Amino acid sequence: MEQLNEVDVEGIEPMTGVEPMRLKRRKDVVTDGEMQQQILANAPDAREGFFAVPKVVE
């Protein structure tokens, strides 16, 4: 540790790895998902294209 403390790191940017990495990006496009029927098929109760849930506030 003492040897590492002696290293001059002035002006060197911190890094998380030895190779620069970039995340793969996708286009930021708004869609309706085009899967409404598939999603609602898993719902225990679906009405008029929406999830039906019990009323919790009176």
C-alpha positions in Angstrom: 0.0 0.0 0.0 2.8 2.4 0.7 4.2 2.0 -2.8 0.8 2.7 -4.3 0.5 5.8 -2.1 3.7 7.1 -3.6 2.4 7.0 -7.2 1.7 10.5 -8.7 -1.9 10.4 -10.0 -2.4 14.1 -10.4 -4.4 14.9 -13.5 -5.5 11.3 -14.2 -9.2 10.7 -14.4 -10.7 7.9 -12.3 -11.9 4.9 -14.3 -14.0 1.8 -13.7 -12.0 -0.5 -16.1 -9.1 -0.6 -18.4 -11.2 -0.4 -21.6 -13.6 2.3 -22.3 -17.1 0.9 -22.4 -20.3 2.3 -23.8 -23.8 1.1 -23.3 -25.7 0.0 -26.4 -28.4 2.5 -27.1 -31.8 2.1 -28.6 -33.9 4.6 -30.3 -36.1 6.5 -27.9 -39.5 5.9 -29.6 -42.8 5.9 -27.8 -45.1 3.0 -28.8 -48.2 1.4 -27.4 -46.3 -1.9 -27.0 -48.5 -3.6 -29.6 -49.1 -6.4 -27.1 -52.3 -5.4 -25.3 -54.1 -8.6 -25.9 -51.1 -10.8 -24.8 -50.6 -8.8 -21.6 -54.3 -8.8 -20.7 -54.5 -12.6 -21.3 -52.5 -12.9 -18.0 -54.9 -10.8 -16.0 -57.3 -12.5 -13.7 -59.9 -9.8 -14.6 -59.7 -7.5 -17.6 -62.5 -5.3 -18.9 -62.6 -3.0 -21.9 -58.9 -3.3 -22.6 -57.7 -2.6 -19.0 -56.9 -4.5 -15.8 -59.8 -4.6 -13.5 -58.9 -4.3 -9.8 -61.1 -4.2 -6.7 -61.9 -0.8 -5.2 -59.6 0.0 -2.3 -60.7 3.5 -1.3 -64.3 4.1 -0.1 
